[in-house]
């Protein structure tokens, strides 16, 4: 039993979808479940459409371009496919309805942006069947059950396990093709598992089905010790222990969604990260292993926000103050990327989301004097060497710095 996940770049156009089909064909005799993301930059486009819609700005051009993008791919894949076009039109009709809403932004987001995965999976499933690969399209919302924490829903593992078990009989009949990123709350509303959450979806299906492995097909050769677009000389990891990979995702490595590792490690299911452009290359395997030494790994997170809380009455930052801050962060589902305190102030670095930051400031303004900076970069070097620290300190405006036995972290301003 295998689980494959194909991201947006791997199905961004007709040629890419044909390449995906050629990879799947090699495994068509296996029990195989395939998870797909939205095509190309569709999620970004839907986010833009939602944003404009909520501001009562015109979205006609954006909707038209999104339709043309998907229909052009269909035209290149098929000579004639009226039924498929009708299905896609129905999804776009649902999108139009979803855009009309008075719900909170997060709930509205999930109802709108989830349409990307429905569009992509509908097209891909039809194409696989047209090439002779027996494929069953499955709505992941019928199987991944969550709470209603929109945009970052938590999986209800017991209910999901019961529903995903039902796929065993379907897998006996052919390949299952489903969507990543999306689930369903008890109230019937569509939820999403967090940006880039399709990796996690694959892990959920694999864990519940006791899969032999998960393979994430990417536009990179595997997991590198730095983003090659940002750091010269990035090197490939042939293998990584679960713990090391989990820490890399925690600190912001974007190649794998942070929630992906834990369920797989608990079931000892190996995770492969392989290139869809070079499918014969082994890539990186994340599994239970021991390494004598691990390459220094540089992780760069952009669009960071430094928030500093200063007590108003000159008392110290104590446990009571910290409890107040942490309680509010938990309510707003804000993750701290790094934190530091002095006698009278407490500073945190978070991903910058204006709505979250504004809510935090509003709720905490009566208790603290609050200042914040945006547009910052957080650099983490795991298993660092001193020359790397020296290099990052050169000519940089460092707002916050931490050094431990294994990790160097620096928040850099403009």
N, C-alpha and C positions, 0 to 999 in steps of 0.2 A: 504494500500500500504506500503510494507516494503522493506528496502534495507539492504542486508547483505554484509559484506566484510570479506573474508578469506585471511589471509596473507600466506607467504611462508611456515611457520612452520606448518600450519594447512592442507597443501596439499603436504607435503614433500615426502611422499611415498604412497604406495597402501593402507596401513592400515589407514593412515590419511585421504585419499580421501574417503574411505568407511565410516569413522566416520563423515566426512563433509556431505556425502549423507544422513546419518541417521538423522542429525540435520535438513537438508533441508526438508526431508520427512515429518517431523512434521508440516511444514508450507506450504505443497504443495497445500493446498486449498486456500492460500492467494495469492493476487497479489504480486509477489516477484521478485525483481531484485537482482542478486548476482554478486558481483565484486570479482575477484580473482587476486592475485599477481602471480609472477613467483614462481615455485616450489623450496622449500628449499633454497639452496645457489646459485641458477642459476644466479641471477643478479651479484653476486660476480664473478662467473665463466666467464660470458660474459665480465665483465669489464677487467678481466685478459687476456682474448682472444684478446680484442681490444687493450690493452696496448702492448702486444707482437707483434700483427700484425703491429702496427704503428712503432715498432722498427725493423721490418723485421725479427723477430725471428720466429721460427717454432711454429705453433699452432696445428699441426696435432693431437698430443696426447690429447690436451685439448678439441678439437672438438669431437674426438672419445669418450672421457669420458662423455661429455655432452650428446651425442647421446645415449650412453649406459644407462646412468642414466634414461632418459625419456623412452627409449624402454623397460627397465627392469620393470618400473612401469606399462607400458601397458601390458606386458606379465603376470604380477601378477593380473591385473584387468580383463583381457579378455582371453578367450580360443583361439579365432582367431579374428583378427581385421585388415585385409589387407587394407581396405579403410582408417582407421585411420593412419596406418603406412605410407601410401602414402601421406596423408595430412602433417604429421610431416616431412617427407622427403622433401616436397615442402618448408616448413618453413626453414629447414636447408639449402636448396639450396639458398633461399633468403638471409640467413645469410652469406653464402659464397660470394654472390654478394655484400652485404652491406659492407663487410670487405675491399673490393677494392674501395678506395675512396681517393680523395685529398681534401675533405672538412675539415673545422676546426674541432678541437677535439670535441667540444660540439655537433656540428651537426652530426659528425660521430658516437659519443656515442649514440645518440638517435636512429639512424637507426639500430644500432647493438643490443643494450641492450634491446630494445623494443621487440625483438623476444622471450624473456623469457615468457612474458605474453601471447603471441600468442600460444606458445607451451602448457602452462599449461591449458589455457581456452579450447583449442581444446580437450585435453584429458578429462578434467573434464566434459565438456558438453556431450561428447560421453558416459561417464560412467553413468551420471545421467539418460540419456535416456535409457540406457541398464537396469536400475533398475526400470523402469516404471515411472520415474518422467519426465513429458513432459517438455522438455527444448529447448529453442531456443538460439543458439549461435549468438551473436551480436558483430560486430567489433566496439569498443568504438571510434575509430578514425573517424567513420562516424557521431558521435554524440557530442563528446567533441571537440569543435573548439578552437584553441589557436592562439597566435602570434608565431613568429619564434624565441623566446628567448630560444634556445635549452638548455636542461637539467633543466630548471626552467621556463617553458612556462607559460604565463598568459592566463587564460581562457577568451575567448570572450563570455560573458554571454548571450548576445542577440542571437547570432548565435547558441550557444549550446542549449539555451532554445527552439528555433524553431526546431532543429533536435531531441532533446530528447523527445519533445512532440509527435513525430511520434511513439514512443515506446508504447504509451498507447494502441493502437490496438493490438500490439504484446503481451503485458502483459495480455490481455483478453484471449489469447489462451494458456498461460502456463508461466512457469518461464523463465525469461531472464537471460542468463549467459554472462557476458562480462568481459573485462580486466580493471584492475586499472592501474594507472601510465602513460598511454599513451593517446595522443590526436593527432590532425592533424592541421597543419598550413594552411594558405590560399594558399601557394605555393604547397600544396600536400605532403609536407615532414612530416614524423612522428616526433612528439615532446614528451617529457616527462615532468611531472609536478614536478620533484624534487624527490630525493631519498626518499623511503617509501611513495610515493605520492598516493598509492592506497586508503588510507583513504580519501584523498581529492577528488579523483574520486567518491567515494561513496557519499560524501557530495554534489558534483555537480549534480549527478543523482537524489539524494533525493530532493534537493532544487527545481530542475526543474520539478519534478514529484509531488511535494507537498506530499511527503511521510509522513506516520504517525510516523516513527522512522527509525533510522539507528542503526544497530548492528555490531560492530567490534569484530570478534571472534579471541581471542589471546591465547597465551600459558601461560597467567597469569590469576589470578582469577578476575582481574579488575584493576582499577588504584590504585596503592599503593603510600604511601607518600615518598618512596625511592626505588631505585633499590635493590631488595633483594640480588642480587649477590654482591653488593658493600657495603650495609649498613645492619647491623643486626637489627632484630626486626621491619622490615617494616610492616606498617598497611594498611588495605584496606579502601578506601573511599566508603561508600555506595552510596553517591550522592555528586555531585559538581555543583556549579553554573557555567554557561557558562564563566563568567569573570575569575573565579579562574582557570578553566581548560585552558582557552586561555593563561593566564599568565604563567602557568606551561609549556605549549608547547613553548612559546616564550623564556623562559629561558633554554630550552633544554630537557625537559621531552620527551622521545622518544616513549612513548606508543601510542601517537596520533600525526599525522602530523600537524604542526603548522597552516596550512591554513584551517584545517577541521572545526574548531569551528564557525568561523564568519558566513558563509552562513546558517548553521543550526540555529544559534541563531537568525539571522534575520527573519527566518521563524518559529521560536519557535518549531523546530523539535528536540525531545530528541535523545541523542546519548547514546547507551548502549555499555559498554565494558565488554565482557563476555568470560569465559573460554571454549574453544572447547573440553577440556578434561573433564570438568564438566559442561555440558550444562544446567543442571537443576538449577545451582546456579545463583542468580540474578546478580552478578557482580556489576558494578558501573553504575549509570545513571547520565549523564550530562544534566542538564535542567535548567529552570528558577526556582530558589529556593533561600531561605535565610538560612544561617547557623549562629548559635550564635558564634561558634568558629570553626576554621579550623586547622587541625593537622599541625604541622610544617612539611614542605616538603623539602627534600634534593634532589637537582638535580645536577648531576655530568656530565660535558662535557669534554671528553678527546680530544687529538689531536688538541689543541688550539695553536694559534700563536699570540704573542704580537708584534705589530708593533708600533714603536715610531718615530714621525716626529719632527725634531728639525730645527728651522729656521736657515738659513745660515748666515744672516747678523746681528744677535743679536737684531732684532726687536722682538716684542712680537707676540705670537700666537693670531691673531685677527680674526675678522669676514671674512676678505678677504682670509686669509690663510685657515680657516676652510671651507669656500665655495669651495675653490680649491680642498681640500681633499675630502669633501663630494660629490662633482661633479664627481670626478674620481671613488669613491666607487660605486656611482649609475650607472655609465657607465659599470663598470665591474660586476655589480650585486653582490656586496660583502656586506653581512649583518654584522653589528657591534654587537657583543655580550655584550661588555662593553667598556666604554671609560672614559678617564681621562686626564685633561690637567694641565700644570703648565704655568708659564709666557712665556717660550720659547720652550716648547715641547707639543705635543699632542699624546696620546697613545690610541690605539684601540686593542681589542682582537677579533679575527675572527677565524672561522673554517679554519684549515690549508689545503689549496689546492694549491700545488706548482705553477700551471699555473697561478692562480689568483694573488698570491703573487708576482711572477716574473713580471707580467704585471703591477701591481701597483708600484713596485719599479722602473721599467723602465720609467713609465710615470711621476713619481714624483721626480726623481733623480736630475733634474735641479732646483728644488724649495726648497728641504729640504735635510738635512742629515738624513738618514733613517737607523735604526737598527731594527733587529727582532730576536725573540727567538721562537723556536718551541718545540713540545713535552710537552706542558703545560696542566694543568688541571684546569678548571673553576668550582668552587663549588658555588652553590646558595642555601641558606636556606631561604625559604619563611616562614613567621610567626615564626621566629626563637625564641629560648630561649637562654639566655646568656651562659648556660653550653655547648650548642652546638658550639657556637663561640669559647669558651675556648678550647674545644676539638680539633677543626680544627687548632687552632693556635699552638698546641703543636708540637714541632720538625719539623715544616713545613717551607719551604723556600717560604715565601709569597712575590710575586713580585708586587702585586696590591691588594688593599682591599677597599671595600666600605660598609658602614652601613647606612641604612635608617630606617624609622619607622617600616617597615614590612619585609625588606629583608637584608640579609647579603650575600656579594659576595666576593670571594677571588680567586685570580689567583695564583696557586701553581706550583713552578718549581721543577726540579729534585734535 
